[in-house]
Amino acid sequence: MAKENPTDLKSEQDVSKYFIPPDLKKAKKRGKEDVKVIRDFDIPEDMQKIGKGKYYLVRTYGCQMNAHDSETMAGIFEAMGYQETEEENQADVILFNTCAIRENAEDKVFGELGRLKHLKLEKPDLILGVAGCMSQEEKVVNKILKSYQHVDLIFGTHNIHRLPDLLRDALFNKELVVEVWSKEGDIIEQMPKVRENGLKAWVNIMYGCDKFCTYCIVPYTRGKERSRRPEDVIAEVRELARQGYKEITLLGQNVNAYGKDLEIDYGFGHLLDDLRKIDVPRIRFMTSHPRDFDDYLIEVLAKRGNLVEHIHLPFQSGNTEVLKKMARKYSREQYLELVNKIKKAIPDVVLTTDIIVGFPGETEEQFQDTLSLVEEVGFDSAYTFIYSPRAGTPAAIMEDSIPEEVKKDRLQRLNDLQNRISRERNEALKDQIVEVLVEGESKNDPEVLSGRTRTNKLVNFKGDKSLIGQMIDVRITEPQTWTLKGEIVAMPLKEEILDVANG
Ligand code: SF4
């Protein structure tokens, strides 16, 4: 569509002539057709130097999956010759990689887009783009087209590999470019990536989600579950180990479903069992669904080594009725049984979780079940949320009569309880020696270093900057609710760590 200036007026009807809008109903369909693996990703020749002397800026919202997608976008930009900048005024391309999980995350993006209108007027050659989960929603695309006409480019989560072609269209045809595939595409291997730091790396093991929890938009925005081939994941982790990365986080909306769509008998447990043999100090994963957490996986995790003793295991509600309405496909009892199995196999495991309060119709009694489950499991920390309706999901049309103050009060009570437990769990670490991967200077005090334990707890301690990037032993001196303060132990005392681990 020709764009004469950034404030052109376009109606929704005009727009529908030029592209197929994303469609949540289509996105819900799960076909049987095979997902192809494309291994010959390349930047088109005419785009290989297009960014020479130019700058890109990618703003990321949402989960690690999105952050990792941004690393791929950055990799593609740099393969086209662009350099990264943090300065909006310097940027030739600004991309928002968005998140659709909560309404307020979306509002933030619209606020930013509005704010950048004047920059686009000052710099008409600036390319302003919106990518990520929000782009998969028809209502979002229509809103951008109607009210944010200074946006040049909109593309979806299945179209990242098309960035060079889409950018070409936006640059040379001066047209609004919208490409959002409602249905997931193939798995594209070997896309370039610019990883955020040289210590910790994210590795996608699968894409999409087939669980369709009633409150969640992800199965629509990210498509059906598609696992990467084990050999591709193993090769990527091996290469990262060779490059000196210290910690790998395996990513998927539901990593435990890994391999179910492959034609081989190979699941997440098998993958971890293969990856633990690679010489990389730590391997963790995000996020688990309790339903697919099988016994073999627990058996492999219990072998430890580089498989860390931390599991993020969202439970969302402690009440079986609410879980049913959420379509979580497990009961309170099944969740607790799983936790007990894990604790038995890995006695020092650290469990963290996600919890939703105020799901439509949740009674005080049902909320009490959530509190009692938190108490019973003893999570080290939890991400807690008030339920936020997402248009297009089944829960968004459920009757919700709980007043906002009640929801806020429940969240407060839940947070008070979790904070108390987090503090107790951390206090139990006093005087213990923990292995810390030193990540850098503390955000609040450059004199202090900070790093993370195997269980992902943040530890602050005084030390020389030369330690950044190393694994060191730290004695915990001052446990707090969310962080730990400690002091470096002069010599690594591996025996002492073992003694602590053995109780
Ligand atoms: S498992 Fe449920 S909550 Fe998680 S991404 Fe899939 S549908 Fe959403």
Residues whose N, C-alpha, C, O or C-beta is under 5 A from the ligand:
A	BS01	SF4	C209 K211 F212 C213 C216 V218 Q253 N254 H289
